[in-house]
Amino acid sequence: MTDFTRFKNGQRVCIAGTDIVTGQCVRPWPYLAPAECERLQILPGTILTGTFNPIPHLTGPHQEDTSHIDLHGDGACTSDQFKWALEAGLFSSIERGFEINLAVDQKHIPLDHKLGRSIITIRIKPANIELEEDAYSPGRIKLHLTDGSGRNFRYLPITDLGFYRHAMTHQKAGDLESLNSFIYKQEEVYIRIGLSRNWDQRPGYWMQVNGIYTFPNYHREIRSLRIV
């Protein structure tokens, strides 16, 4: 599993991963309850087995959805295996990953843009990301990043459940800068960028940060099995 993302109501968790045979992204649907994730010990890096079948007649870019039965957690993968899973969906920039030319400050994919994926990976320099309190919603955290093309994306929402939960403890302590400092000291950062499903109030598929992964080190607290 490469993605473990949160919903505001906390009643479901969205997971996604990479098929070790095909290298394709798989998103089990329907979403899992937190208790089921705890039972299966699912975290980013967990090897998950089961029967996954593509769901027919999918619309929009969310073509990774699959039905699932007989799920089993088979322990954790190695660091090299996890990096391979991330790089299976690697693109040099967000625009290349979503096959679109974006306007300045555009952070969504229009509904009429034909696209066969809703999750990508980008690799960026640690100095090119920054966590910051949302200027428009005090108390919430957003991510700024500069991708491989040099394009800036500001105030991206973070849906990575473990990372966001850990970052909020720093935010509440007035110490968000220490987490930024930890990231800056790493050699590589892989960011999973996902697209939301269509939101009628603001039509389009909106970008969100599904995963933030640092190499060679990471905070163990970020990847613990504490759902709330």
Secondary structure, 3 states (H helix, E strand, C coil): CCEEECCCCCCCEEEEEECCCCCCEEEECCCECHHHHHHHCCCCCEEEEEEEEECCCCCCCCCCEEEEEEEEEEEECCHHHHHHHHHCCEECCHHHHCCCCCCCCCCEECCCCCCCCCEEEEEECHHHEEEEECCCCCCCEEEEEECCCCCEEEEEEECEHHHHHHHHHHHHCCCHHHHHHHHHCCCEEEEEEEECCCCCCCCCEEEEEEEEEEECCCCHHHHCCCCC
